[in-house]
Amino acid sequence: MDRSDRFTRDLLQKLADLEQSTRAAAAQYERTDAASGREIAATAGDSRLLNL
């Protein structure tokens, strides 16, 4: 395996790691956002708002 092959392999691995981290962060944001929305709706007393 030459240098360019190693570089390409390493770059692809870093991109895959970045994609995985981004997806995990987005999923965490979605969970937090939905939980916050439910909490706000519950304190507002309008049960229609609970269907997020």
Residue pairs with C-beta under 8 A, 6 or more apart in sequence:
1 9
34 52
37 49
37 52
38 50
38 52
40 49
41 47
41 49
41 50
41 52
42 50
